[in-house]
Amino acid sequence: MSAPRPASLRGRPVVALCGGVGGAKLALGLDRLIGEDLTVIVNTGDDFEHLGLHVSPDIDTVLYTLAGLSDPERGWGRAGESWNFMDALAALGGETWFRLGDRDLAMHAERTRALHGGTSLTDFTTAMARRLGIAARIVPMSDDRVETMVVTEAETLPFQRYFVGLQCEPVLKRLEFRNAERAAASHQALAALRHPDLAAVIICPSNPYLSVDPILAVSDLRHALDDVTAPIIAVSPLIGGQAVKGPTAKIMAELGVPADSVSIARHYRFLNGLIIDETDRAEVDRIDLPVQTASIWMRSLEDRDRLAADCLDFAARLVPGAETGMGR
Protein backbone atom coordinates (compact mmCIF):
# COMPACT_ATOMS: atom_id res chain seq x y z
CA MET A 1 0.00 0.00 0.00
CA SER A 2 1.01 3.60 -0.51
CA ALA A 3 1.65 6.16 2.17
CA PRO A 4 -1.24 7.00 4.51
CA ARG A 5 -3.45 9.89 3.63
CA PRO A 6 -2.58 13.32 5.05
CA ALA A 7 -3.76 13.82 8.63
CA SER A 8 -5.93 16.77 7.59
CA LEU A 9 -8.00 14.48 5.32
CA ARG A 10 -8.19 11.48 7.63
CA GLY A 11 -11.75 10.23 8.00
CA ARG A 12 -13.15 12.93 5.71
CA PRO A 13 -15.05 12.19 2.48
CA VAL A 14 -13.51 12.56 -0.97
CA VAL A 15 -15.36 12.65 -4.30
CA ALA A 16 -13.88 11.50 -7.61
CA LEU A 17 -15.36 12.22 -11.05
CA CYS A 18 -14.64 9.33 -13.35
CA GLY A 19 -15.12 7.88 -16.81
CA GLY A 20 -13.90 4.48 -17.95
CA VAL A 21 -10.52 2.77 -18.12
CA GLY A 22 -8.07 5.57 -17.25
CA GLY A 23 -10.25 7.06 -14.55
CA ALA A 24 -10.99 3.65 -13.05
CA LYS A 25 -7.27 3.04 -12.47
CA LEU A 26 -7.00 6.09 -10.21
CA ALA A 27 -10.36 5.27 -8.59
CA LEU A 28 -8.92 1.88 -7.65
CA GLY A 29 -5.92 3.52 -5.98
CA LEU A 30 -8.20 5.88 -4.07
CA ASP A 31 -10.47 3.02 -3.03
CA ARG A 32 -7.50 1.04 -1.71
CA LEU A 33 -6.30 4.07 0.21
CA ILE A 34 -9.48 5.57 1.67
CA GLY A 35 -12.19 2.96 1.00
CA GLU A 36 -15.57 3.90 2.42
CA ASP A 37 -14.65 7.59 2.55
CA LEU A 38 -14.65 7.69 -1.26
CA THR A 39 -17.59 8.40 -3.59
CA VAL A 40 -16.98 7.89 -7.31
CA ILE A 41 -19.42 9.77 -9.57
CA VAL A 42 -19.38 7.96 -12.91
CA ASN A 43 -20.27 9.14 -16.41
CA THR A 44 -23.42 7.60 -17.89
CA GLY A 45 -23.45 9.52 -21.17
CA ASP A 46 -22.07 6.33 -22.75
CA ASP A 47 -25.05 4.24 -21.60
CA PHE A 48 -27.20 2.76 -24.32
CA GLU A 49 -29.61 -0.04 -25.10
CA HIS A 50 -28.09 -2.92 -27.00
CA LEU A 51 -29.72 -6.23 -27.82
CA GLY A 52 -32.55 -5.23 -25.51
CA LEU A 53 -30.20 -4.70 -22.57
CA HIS A 54 -29.27 -1.53 -20.65
CA VAL A 55 -25.49 -1.30 -20.97
CA SER A 56 -23.51 1.07 -18.71
CA PRO A 57 -19.91 0.76 -19.95
CA ASP A 58 -18.20 3.26 -17.63
CA ILE A 59 -20.07 2.14 -14.53
CA ASP A 60 -19.19 -1.48 -15.24
CA THR A 61 -15.54 -0.65 -15.90
CA VAL A 62 -15.34 1.04 -12.49
CA LEU A 63 -17.21 -1.79 -10.76
CA TYR A 64 -15.09 -4.52 -12.31
CA THR A 65 -11.83 -2.63 -11.71
CA LEU A 66 -12.48 -1.91 -8.04
CA ALA A 67 -13.77 -5.46 -7.48
CA GLY A 68 -10.64 -6.99 -9.02
CA LEU A 69 -12.65 -8.54 -11.85
CA SER A 70 -11.50 -6.49 -14.84
CA ASP A 71 -9.49 -7.83 -17.74
CA PRO A 72 -5.94 -6.48 -17.24
CA GLU A 73 -5.10 -6.74 -20.93
CA ARG A 74 -8.12 -5.04 -22.49
CA GLY A 75 -8.73 -2.72 -19.53
CA TRP A 76 -12.49 -3.23 -19.86
CA GLY A 77 -14.84 -6.16 -19.41
CA ARG A 78 -14.26 -9.11 -17.14
CA ALA A 79 -11.18 -11.26 -16.79
CA GLY A 80 -11.45 -14.84 -17.97
CA GLU A 81 -14.20 -13.87 -20.39
CA SER A 82 -15.65 -16.19 -23.03
CA TRP A 83 -17.55 -15.26 -26.17
CA ASN A 84 -19.96 -18.11 -26.86
CA PHE A 85 -22.97 -15.80 -26.97
CA MET A 86 -21.36 -13.49 -29.51
CA ASP A 87 -20.26 -16.41 -31.67
CA ALA A 88 -23.78 -17.84 -31.65
CA LEU A 89 -25.23 -14.39 -32.38
CA ALA A 90 -22.87 -13.95 -35.35
CA ALA A 91 -23.99 -17.30 -36.73
CA LEU A 92 -27.56 -16.00 -36.67
CA GLY A 93 -26.60 -12.79 -38.44
CA GLY A 94 -27.08 -10.62 -35.34
CA GLU A 95 -25.29 -7.38 -34.39
CA THR A 96 -21.79 -8.09 -33.18
CA TRP A 97 -20.09 -4.69 -33.53
CA PHE A 98 -20.40 -4.13 -29.76
CA ARG A 99 -19.16 -7.28 -28.08
CA LEU A 100 -20.67 -8.51 -24.83
CA GLY A 101 -18.84 -11.31 -23.09
CA ASP A 102 -20.68 -14.23 -21.50
CA ARG A 103 -19.80 -13.16 -17.93
CA ASP A 104 -20.46 -9.51 -18.66
CA LEU A 105 -23.95 -10.35 -19.94
CA ALA A 106 -25.02 -11.25 -16.43
CA MET A 107 -24.55 -7.64 -15.26
CA HIS A 108 -26.48 -6.18 -18.19
CA ALA A 109 -29.31 -8.67 -17.85
CA GLU A 110 -29.66 -8.09 -14.11
CA ARG A 111 -29.47 -4.31 -14.52
CA THR A 112 -32.16 -4.36 -17.20
CA ARG A 113 -34.41 -6.55 -15.07
CA ALA A 114 -33.95 -4.25 -12.07
CA LEU A 115 -34.60 -1.04 -14.03
CA HIS A 116 -37.73 -2.50 -15.60
CA GLY A 117 -38.88 -3.38 -12.09
CA GLY A 118 -38.61 0.23 -10.92
CA THR A 119 -35.16 0.21 -9.30
CA SER A 120 -33.14 3.34 -10.04
CA LEU A 121 -29.74 3.10 -11.71
CA THR A 122 -28.22 4.64 -8.58
CA ASP A 123 -29.72 2.03 -6.27
CA PHE A 124 -28.81 -0.81 -8.59
CA THR A 125 -25.19 0.39 -8.89
CA THR A 126 -24.92 0.82 -5.13
CA ALA A 127 -26.23 -2.69 -4.58
CA MET A 128 -23.79 -4.18 -7.09
CA ALA A 129 -20.84 -2.39 -5.51
CA ARG A 130 -21.74 -3.82 -2.12
CA ARG A 131 -22.29 -7.32 -3.54
CA LEU A 132 -18.88 -7.18 -5.23
CA GLY A 133 -17.21 -6.15 -1.97
CA ILE A 134 -16.29 -2.60 -2.98
CA ALA A 135 -15.82 -0.24 -0.05
CA ALA A 136 -16.26 3.00 -2.01
CA ARG A 137 -19.64 4.30 -3.11
CA ILE A 138 -20.04 4.03 -6.89
CA VAL A 139 -22.85 6.22 -8.17
CA PRO A 140 -24.01 7.27 -11.65
CA MET A 141 -24.14 10.97 -12.46
CA SER A 142 -27.89 10.71 -13.05
CA ASP A 143 -30.76 8.23 -13.10
CA ASP A 144 -32.14 10.05 -16.14
CA ARG A 145 -31.03 9.27 -19.65
CA VAL A 146 -28.24 11.51 -20.94
CA GLU A 147 -26.91 10.70 -24.39
CA THR A 148 -23.49 11.73 -25.62
CA MET A 149 -23.81 12.45 -29.34
CA VAL A 150 -20.81 12.99 -31.60
CA VAL A 151 -21.28 15.53 -34.39
CA THR A 152 -18.93 14.67 -37.25
CA GLU A 153 -18.43 16.21 -40.66
CA ALA A 154 -20.88 13.75 -42.22
CA GLU A 155 -23.45 12.93 -39.52
CA THR A 156 -24.39 12.92 -35.85
CA LEU A 157 -23.57 9.61 -34.19
CA PRO A 158 -24.55 8.01 -30.88
CA PHE A 159 -21.42 7.73 -28.77
CA GLN A 160 -20.94 3.96 -28.99
CA ARG A 161 -21.31 3.95 -32.78
CA TYR A 162 -18.53 6.53 -32.95
CA PHE A 163 -16.31 5.09 -30.22
CA VAL A 164 -16.68 1.34 -30.75
CA GLY A 165 -18.37 0.90 -34.12
CA LEU A 166 -16.17 3.38 -36.02
CA GLN A 167 -13.16 3.32 -33.65
CA CYS A 168 -13.23 7.15 -33.34
CA GLU A 169 -12.17 7.51 -37.00
CA PRO A 170 -14.62 10.27 -38.11
CA VAL A 171 -13.46 13.83 -37.55
CA LEU A 172 -15.26 15.22 -34.51
CA LYS A 173 -16.76 18.69 -34.88
CA ARG A 174 -18.51 19.00 -31.52
CA LEU A 175 -20.27 17.01 -28.81
CA GLU A 176 -23.86 17.19 -27.63
CA PHE A 177 -25.15 15.85 -24.31
CA ARG A 178 -28.80 15.32 -24.97
CA ASN A 179 -31.15 15.82 -22.01
CA ALA A 180 -28.27 16.83 -19.70
CA GLU A 181 -29.84 20.17 -18.77
CA ARG A 182 -33.13 18.47 -17.84
CA ALA A 183 -31.59 15.45 -16.15
CA ALA A 184 -31.62 15.35 -12.36
CA ALA A 185 -28.33 14.50 -10.69
CA SER A 186 -28.16 11.29 -8.70
CA HIS A 187 -29.22 12.02 -5.14
CA GLN A 188 -26.13 10.23 -3.79
CA ALA A 189 -23.85 12.24 -6.05
CA LEU A 190 -25.34 15.53 -4.84
CA ALA A 191 -25.16 14.42 -1.21
CA ALA A 192 -21.47 13.59 -1.60
CA LEU A 193 -20.63 16.97 -3.16
CA ARG A 194 -22.66 18.81 -0.52
CA HIS A 195 -21.18 17.00 2.47
CA PRO A 196 -20.20 19.66 5.02
CA ASP A 197 -16.86 17.98 5.76
CA LEU A 198 -15.89 17.25 2.14
CA ALA A 199 -12.10 17.08 1.91
CA ALA A 200 -11.49 17.16 -1.84
CA VAL A 201 -12.89 16.60 -5.32
CA ILE A 202 -10.58 14.76 -7.72
CA ILE A 203 -11.17 14.65 -11.46
CA CYS A 204 -9.64 11.39 -12.65
CA PRO A 205 -7.51 11.26 -15.84
CA SER A 206 -10.48 10.34 -18.00
CA ASN A 207 -11.13 11.90 -21.40
CA PRO A 208 -12.23 15.48 -20.55
CA TYR A 209 -14.56 15.73 -23.55
CA LEU A 210 -16.10 12.26 -23.75
CA SER A 211 -16.09 11.17 -20.10
CA VAL A 212 -16.00 14.19 -17.77
CA ASP A 213 -17.93 16.82 -19.74
CA PRO A 214 -21.13 14.71 -19.71
CA ILE A 215 -20.98 14.77 -15.90
CA LEU A 216 -20.41 18.53 -15.87
CA ALA A 217 -23.29 19.00 -18.32
CA VAL A 218 -25.79 17.84 -15.68
CA SER A 219 -26.76 21.24 -14.31
CA ASP A 220 -27.38 20.07 -10.73
CA LEU A 221 -23.90 18.60 -10.54
CA ARG A 222 -22.25 21.64 -12.11
CA HIS A 223 -24.00 23.94 -9.64
CA ALA A 224 -23.01 21.68 -6.75
CA LEU A 225 -19.38 21.85 -7.88
CA ASP A 226 -19.61 25.64 -8.01
CA ASP A 227 -20.60 25.59 -4.34
CA VAL A 228 -17.80 23.25 -3.23
CA THR A 229 -15.34 24.95 -0.90
CA ALA A 230 -12.94 21.98 -0.66
CA PRO A 231 -10.01 21.85 -3.10
CA ILE A 232 -10.92 20.60 -6.59
CA ILE A 233 -8.00 19.06 -8.45
CA ALA A 234 -7.60 17.16 -11.71
CA VAL A 235 -5.05 14.71 -13.04
CA SER A 236 -4.12 15.45 -16.63
CA PRO A 237 -4.92 12.63 -19.07
CA LEU A 238 -1.94 13.63 -21.25
CA ILE A 239 1.73 12.68 -21.11
CA GLY A 240 3.97 14.51 -23.53
CA GLY A 241 1.00 15.63 -25.60
CA GLN A 242 -0.42 12.13 -25.97
CA ALA A 243 -3.02 10.13 -24.13
CA VAL A 244 -1.86 6.86 -22.61
CA LYS A 245 -5.04 5.28 -23.97
CA GLY A 246 -7.95 6.60 -26.00
CA PRO A 247 -8.60 9.46 -28.43
CA THR A 248 -8.08 12.49 -26.16
CA ALA A 249 -5.22 14.00 -28.21
CA LYS A 250 -7.02 13.28 -31.51
CA ILE A 251 -10.18 15.00 -30.30
CA MET A 252 -8.24 18.01 -29.03
CA ALA A 253 -6.56 18.38 -32.41
CA GLU A 254 -9.89 18.19 -34.22
CA LEU A 255 -11.34 20.83 -31.90
CA GLY A 256 -8.35 23.09 -32.51
CA VAL A 257 -7.09 22.78 -28.94
CA PRO A 258 -3.37 22.23 -28.21
CA ALA A 259 -2.79 18.81 -26.65
CA ASP A 260 -1.02 19.98 -23.53
CA SER A 261 -1.58 20.47 -19.81
CA VAL A 262 -2.24 24.18 -20.28
CA SER A 263 -5.34 23.30 -22.30
CA ILE A 264 -6.51 20.83 -19.65
CA ALA A 265 -6.24 23.54 -16.97
CA ARG A 266 -8.21 25.97 -19.14
CA HIS A 267 -10.84 23.35 -19.91
CA TYR A 268 -11.55 22.80 -16.21
CA ARG A 269 -11.90 26.45 -15.25
CA PHE A 270 -13.07 25.68 -11.71
CA LEU A 271 -9.89 23.88 -10.61
CA ASN A 272 -7.80 24.75 -7.58
CA GLY A 273 -4.90 22.59 -8.74
CA LEU A 274 -3.66 20.29 -11.50
CA ILE A 275 -1.38 17.25 -11.43
CA ILE A 276 0.67 16.77 -14.60
CA ASP A 277 3.28 14.23 -15.61
CA GLU A 278 6.92 14.83 -14.77
CA THR A 279 7.79 14.85 -18.48
CA ASP A 280 5.60 17.95 -18.90
CA ARG A 281 7.42 19.94 -16.21
CA ALA A 282 8.29 22.67 -18.74
CA GLU A 283 4.57 23.56 -18.96
CA VAL A 284 4.23 24.42 -15.26
CA ASP A 285 4.98 28.13 -15.60
CA ARG A 286 2.31 28.49 -18.31
CA ILE A 287 -0.46 27.13 -16.07
CA ASP A 288 -2.25 29.77 -14.03
CA LEU A 289 -2.94 27.68 -10.93
CA PRO A 290 -0.99 25.46 -8.51
CA VAL A 291 0.60 22.47 -10.24
CA GLN A 292 2.05 19.24 -8.91
CA THR A 293 4.25 17.07 -11.10
CA ALA A 294 4.16 13.31 -10.66
CA SER A 295 4.45 10.10 -12.62
CA ILE A 296 0.87 9.72 -13.84
CA TRP A 297 1.25 6.63 -16.03
CA MET A 298 -0.40 3.87 -13.98
CA ARG A 299 1.17 0.64 -15.22
CA SER A 300 0.96 -1.28 -11.94
CA LEU A 301 -1.15 -1.49 -8.82
CA GLU A 302 1.63 0.29 -6.94
CA ASP A 303 1.44 3.14 -9.47
CA ARG A 304 -2.30 3.52 -8.81
CA ASP A 305 -1.72 3.63 -5.05
CA ARG A 306 1.11 6.15 -5.38
CA LEU A 307 -0.83 8.52 -7.64
CA ALA A 308 -3.86 8.30 -5.34
CA ALA A 309 -1.65 9.28 -2.40
CA ASP A 310 -0.15 12.14 -4.46
CA CYS A 311 -3.67 13.43 -5.20
CA LEU A 312 -4.69 13.43 -1.56
CA ASP A 313 -1.44 15.04 -0.45
CA PHE A 314 -1.76 17.76 -3.10
CA ALA A 315 -5.37 18.47 -2.14
CA ALA A 316 -4.41 18.72 1.53
CA ARG A 317 -1.74 21.31 0.71
CA LEU A 318 -4.30 23.42 -1.19
CA VAL A 319 -6.48 23.88 1.88
CA PRO A 320 -6.21 27.51 3.09
CA GLY A 321 -3.60 27.74 5.80
CA ALA A 322 -1.67 24.67 4.61
CA GLU A 323 1.88 24.85 3.29
CA THR A 324 1.87 26.30 -0.21
CA GLY A 325 4.92 24.57 -1.67
CA MET A 326 3.73 22.57 -4.66
CA GLY A 327 6.78 20.36 -5.08
CA ARG A 328 7.28 21.36 -8.70
C-alpha positions as CSV (number, residue, x, y, z in Angstrom):
1,M,0.0,0.0,0.0
2,S,1.0,3.6,-0.5
3,A,1.7,6.2,2.2
4,P,-1.2,7.0,4.5
5,R,-3.5,9.9,3.6
6,P,-2.6,13.3,5.1
7,A,-3.8,13.8,8.6
8,S,-5.9,16.8,7.6
9,L,-8.0,14.5,5.3
10,R,-8.2,11.5,7.6
11,G,-11.8,10.2,8.0
12,R,-13.1,12.9,5.7
13,P,-15.0,12.2,2.5
14,V,-13.5,12.6,-1.0
15,V,-15.4,12.7,-4.3
16,A,-13.9,11.5,-7.6
17,L,-15.4,12.2,-11.1
18,C,-14.6,9.3,-13.4
19,G,-15.1,7.9,-16.8
20,G,-13.9,4.5,-18.0
21,V,-10.5,2.8,-18.1
22,G,-8.1,5.6,-17.3
23,G,-10.3,7.1,-14.6
24,A,-11.0,3.7,-13.0
25,K,-7.3,3.0,-12.5
26,L,-7.0,6.1,-10.2
27,A,-10.4,5.3,-8.6
28,L,-8.9,1.9,-7.6
29,G,-5.9,3.5,-6.0
30,L,-8.2,5.9,-4.1
31,D,-10.5,3.0,-3.0
32,R,-7.5,1.0,-1.7
33,L,-6.3,4.1,0.2
34,I,-9.5,5.6,1.7
35,G,-12.2,3.0,1.0
36,E,-15.6,3.9,2.4
37,D,-14.7,7.6,2.6
38,L,-14.6,7.7,-1.3
39,T,-17.6,8.4,-3.6
40,V,-17.0,7.9,-7.3
41,I,-19.4,9.8,-9.6
42,V,-19.4,8.0,-12.9
43,N,-20.3,9.1,-16.4
44,T,-23.4,7.6,-17.9
45,G,-23.4,9.5,-21.2
46,D,-22.1,6.3,-22.8
47,D,-25.1,4.2,-21.6
48,F,-27.2,2.8,-24.3
49,E,-29.6,0.0,-25.1
50,H,-28.1,-2.9,-27.0
51,L,-29.7,-6.2,-27.8
52,G,-32.6,-5.2,-25.5
53,L,-30.2,-4.7,-22.6
54,H,-29.3,-1.5,-20.7
55,V,-25.5,-1.3,-21.0
56,S,-23.5,1.1,-18.7
57,P,-19.9,0.8,-19.9
58,D,-18.2,3.3,-17.6
59,I,-20.1,2.1,-14.5
60,D,-19.2,-1.5,-15.2
61,T,-15.5,-0.6,-15.9
62,V,-15.3,1.0,-12.5
63,L,-17.2,-1.8,-10.8
64,Y,-15.1,-4.5,-12.3
65,T,-11.8,-2.6,-11.7
66,L,-12.5,-1.9,-8.0
67,A,-13.8,-5.5,-7.5
68,G,-10.6,-7.0,-9.0
69,L,-12.7,-8.5,-11.9
70,S,-11.5,-6.5,-14.8
71,D,-9.5,-7.8,-17.7
72,P,-5.9,-6.5,-17.2
73,E,-5.1,-6.7,-20.9
74,R,-8.1,-5.0,-22.5
75,G,-8.7,-2.7,-19.5
76,W,-12.5,-3.2,-19.9
77,G,-14.8,-6.2,-19.4
78,R,-14.3,-9.1,-17.1
79,A,-11.2,-11.3,-16.8
80,G,-11.4,-14.8,-18.0
81,E,-14.2,-13.9,-20.4
82,S,-15.7,-16.2,-23.0
83,W,-17.6,-15.3,-26.2
84,N,-20.0,-18.1,-26.9
85,F,-23.0,-15.8,-27.0
86,M,-21.4,-13.5,-29.5
87,D,-20.3,-16.4,-31.7
88,A,-23.8,-17.8,-31.6
89,L,-25.2,-14.4,-32.4
90,A,-22.9,-13.9,-35.3
91,A,-24.0,-17.3,-36.7
92,L,-27.6,-16.0,-36.7
93,G,-26.6,-12.8,-38.4
94,G,-27.1,-10.6,-35.3
95,E,-25.3,-7.4,-34.4
96,T,-21.8,-8.1,-33.2
97,W,-20.1,-4.7,-33.5
98,F,-20.4,-4.1,-29.8
99,R,-19.2,-7.3,-28.1
100,L,-20.7,-8.5,-24.8
101,G,-18.8,-11.3,-23.1
102,D,-20.7,-14.2,-21.5
103,R,-19.8,-13.2,-17.9
104,D,-20.5,-9.5,-18.7
105,L,-23.9,-10.3,-19.9
106,A,-25.0,-11.2,-16.4
107,M,-24.5,-7.6,-15.3
108,H,-26.5,-6.2,-18.2
109,A,-29.3,-8.7,-17.9
110,E,-29.7,-8.1,-14.1
111,R,-29.5,-4.3,-14.5
112,T,-32.2,-4.4,-17.2
113,R,-34.4,-6.5,-15.1
114,A,-34.0,-4.2,-12.1
115,L,-34.6,-1.0,-14.0
116,H,-37.7,-2.5,-15.6
117,G,-38.9,-3.4,-12.1
118,G,-38.6,0.2,-10.9
119,T,-35.2,0.2,-9.3
120,S,-33.1,3.3,-10.0
121,L,-29.7,3.1,-11.7
122,T,-28.2,4.6,-8.6
123,D,-29.7,2.0,-6.3
124,F,-28.8,-0.8,-8.6
125,T,-25.2,0.4,-8.9
126,T,-24.9,0.8,-5.1
127,A,-26.2,-2.7,-4.6
128,M,-23.8,-4.2,-7.1
129,A,-20.8,-2.4,-5.5
130,R,-21.7,-3.8,-2.1
131,R,-22.3,-7.3,-3.5
132,L,-18.9,-7.2,-5.2
133,G,-17.2,-6.2,-2.0
134,I,-16.3,-2.6,-3.0
135,A,-15.8,-0.2,0.0
136,A,-16.3,3.0,-2.0
137,R,-19.6,4.3,-3.1
138,I,-20.0,4.0,-6.9
139,V,-22.9,6.2,-8.2
140,P,-24.0,7.3,-11.6
141,M,-24.1,11.0,-12.5
142,S,-27.9,10.7,-13.1
143,D,-30.8,8.2,-13.1
144,D,-32.1,10.0,-16.1
145,R,-31.0,9.3,-19.7
146,V,-28.2,11.5,-20.9
147,E,-26.9,10.7,-24.4
148,T,-23.5,11.7,-25.6
149,M,-23.8,12.5,-29.3
150,V,-20.8,13.0,-31.6
151,V,-21.3,15.5,-34.4
152,T,-18.9,14.7,-37.3
153,E,-18.4,16.2,-40.7
154,A,-20.9,13.8,-42.2
155,E,-23.4,12.9,-39.5
156,T,-24.4,12.9,-35.9
157,L,-23.6,9.6,-34.2
158,P,-24.5,8.0,-30.9
159,F,-21.4,7.7,-28.8
160,Q,-20.9,4.0,-29.0
161,R,-21.3,3.9,-32.8
162,Y,-18.5,6.5,-32.9
163,F,-16.3,5.1,-30.2
164,V,-16.7,1.3,-30.8
165,G,-18.4,0.9,-34.1
166,L,-16.2,3.4,-36.0
167,Q,-13.2,3.3,-33.6
168,C,-13.2,7.1,-33.3
169,E,-12.2,7.5,-37.0
170,P,-14.6,10.3,-38.1
171,V,-13.5,13.8,-37.6
172,L,-15.3,15.2,-34.5
173,K,-16.8,18.7,-34.9
174,R,-18.5,19.0,-31.5
175,L,-20.3,17.0,-28.8
176,E,-23.9,17.2,-27.6
177,F,-25.1,15.8,-24.3
178,R,-28.8,15.3,-25.0
179,N,-31.2,15.8,-22.0
180,A,-28.3,16.8,-19.7
181,E,-29.8,20.2,-18.8
182,R,-33.1,18.5,-17.8
183,A,-31.6,15.4,-16.2
184,A,-31.6,15.3,-12.4
185,A,-28.3,14.5,-10.7
186,S,-28.2,11.3,-8.7
187,H,-29.2,12.0,-5.1
188,Q,-26.1,10.2,-3.8
189,A,-23.8,12.2,-6.0
190,L,-25.3,15.5,-4.8
191,A,-25.2,14.4,-1.2
192,A,-21.5,13.6,-1.6
193,L,-20.6,17.0,-3.2
194,R,-22.7,18.8,-0.5
195,H,-21.2,17.0,2.5
196,P,-20.2,19.7,5.0
197,D,-16.9,18.0,5.8
198,L,-15.9,17.2,2.1
199,A,-12.1,17.1,1.9
200,A,-11.5,17.2,-1.8
201,V,-12.9,16.6,-5.3
202,I,-10.6,14.8,-7.7
203,I,-11.2,14.6,-11.5
204,C,-9.6,11.4,-12.7
205,P,-7.5,11.3,-15.8
206,S,-10.5,10.3,-18.0
207,N,-11.1,11.9,-21.4
208,P,-12.2,15.5,-20.5
209,Y,-14.6,15.7,-23.5
210,L,-16.1,12.3,-23.8
211,S,-16.1,11.2,-20.1
212,V,-16.0,14.2,-17.8
213,D,-17.9,16.8,-19.7
214,P,-21.1,14.7,-19.7
215,I,-21.0,14.8,-15.9
216,L,-20.4,18.5,-15.9
217,A,-23.3,19.0,-18.3
218,V,-25.8,17.8,-15.7
219,S,-26.8,21.2,-14.3
220,D,-27.4,20.1,-10.7
221,L,-23.9,18.6,-10.5
222,R,-22.2,21.6,-12.1
223,H,-24.0,23.9,-9.6
224,A,-23.0,21.7,-6.7
225,L,-19.4,21.9,-7.9
226,D,-19.6,25.6,-8.0
227,D,-20.6,25.6,-4.3
228,V,-17.8,23.3,-3.2
229,T,-15.3,25.0,-0.9
230,A,-12.9,22.0,-0.7
231,P,-10.0,21.9,-3.1
232,I,-10.9,20.6,-6.6
233,I,-8.0,19.1,-8.4
234,A,-7.6,17.2,-11.7
235,V,-5.1,14.7,-13.0
236,S,-4.1,15.5,-16.6
237,P,-4.9,12.6,-19.1
238,L,-1.9,13.6,-21.2
239,I,1.7,12.7,-21.1
240,G,4.0,14.5,-23.5
241,G,1.0,15.6,-25.6
242,Q,-0.4,12.1,-26.0
243,A,-3.0,10.1,-24.1
244,V,-1.9,6.9,-22.6
245,K,-5.0,5.3,-24.0
246,G,-8.0,6.6,-26.0
247,P,-8.6,9.5,-28.4
248,T,-8.1,12.5,-26.2
249,A,-5.2,14.0,-28.2
250,K,-7.0,13.3,-31.5
251,I,-10.2,15.0,-30.3
252,M,-8.2,18.0,-29.0
253,A,-6.6,18.4,-32.4
254,E,-9.9,18.2,-34.2
255,L,-11.3,20.8,-31.9
256,G,-8.3,23.1,-32.5
257,V,-7.1,22.8,-28.9
258,P,-3.4,22.2,-28.2
259,A,-2.8,18.8,-26.7
260,D,-1.0,20.0,-23.5
261,S,-1.6,20.5,-19.8
262,V,-2.2,24.2,-20.3
263,S,-5.3,23.3,-22.3
264,I,-6.5,20.8,-19.6
265,A,-6.2,23.5,-17.0
266,R,-8.2,26.0,-19.1
267,H,-10.8,23.4,-19.9
268,Y,-11.6,22.8,-16.2
269,R,-11.9,26.5,-15.2
270,F,-13.1,25.7,-11.7
271,L,-9.9,23.9,-10.6
272,N,-7.8,24.7,-7.6
273,G,-4.9,22.6,-8.7
274,L,-3.7,20.3,-11.5
275,I,-1.4,17.2,-11.4
276,I,0.7,16.8,-14.6
277,D,3.3,14.2,-15.6
278,E,6.9,14.8,-14.8
279,T,7.8,14.8,-18.5
280,D,5.6,17.9,-18.9
281,R,7.4,19.9,-16.2
282,A,8.3,22.7,-18.7
283,E,4.6,23.6,-19.0
284,V,4.2,24.4,-15.3
285,D,5.0,28.1,-15.6
286,R,2.3,28.5,-18.3
287,I,-0.5,27.1,-16.1
288,D,-2.2,29.8,-14.0
289,L,-2.9,27.7,-10.9
290,P,-1.0,25.5,-8.5
291,V,0.6,22.5,-10.2
292,Q,2.0,19.2,-8.9
293,T,4.3,17.1,-11.1
294,A,4.2,13.3,-10.7
295,S,4.5,10.1,-12.6
296,I,0.9,9.7,-13.8
297,W,1.3,6.6,-16.0
298,M,-0.4,3.9,-14.0
299,R,1.2,0.6,-15.2
300,S,1.0,-1.3,-11.9
301,L,-1.2,-1.5,-8.8
302,E,1.6,0.3,-6.9
303,D,1.4,3.1,-9.5
304,R,-2.3,3.5,-8.8
305,D,-1.7,3.6,-5.1
306,R,1.1,6.1,-5.4
307,L,-0.8,8.5,-7.6
308,A,-3.9,8.3,-5.3
309,A,-1.7,9.3,-2.4
310,D,-0.2,12.1,-4.5
311,C,-3.7,13.4,-5.2
312,L,-4.7,13.4,-1.6
313,D,-1.4,15.0,-0.5
314,F,-1.8,17.8,-3.1
315,A,-5.4,18.5,-2.1
316,A,-4.4,18.7,1.5
317,R,-1.7,21.3,0.7
318,L,-4.3,23.4,-1.2
319,V,-6.5,23.9,1.9
320,P,-6.2,27.5,3.1
321,G,-3.6,27.7,5.8
322,A,-1.7,24.7,4.6
323,E,1.9,24.8,3.3
324,T,1.9,26.3,-0.2
325,G,4.9,24.6,-1.7
326,M,3.7,22.6,-4.7
327,G,6.8,20.4,-5.1
328,R,7.3,21.4,-8.7
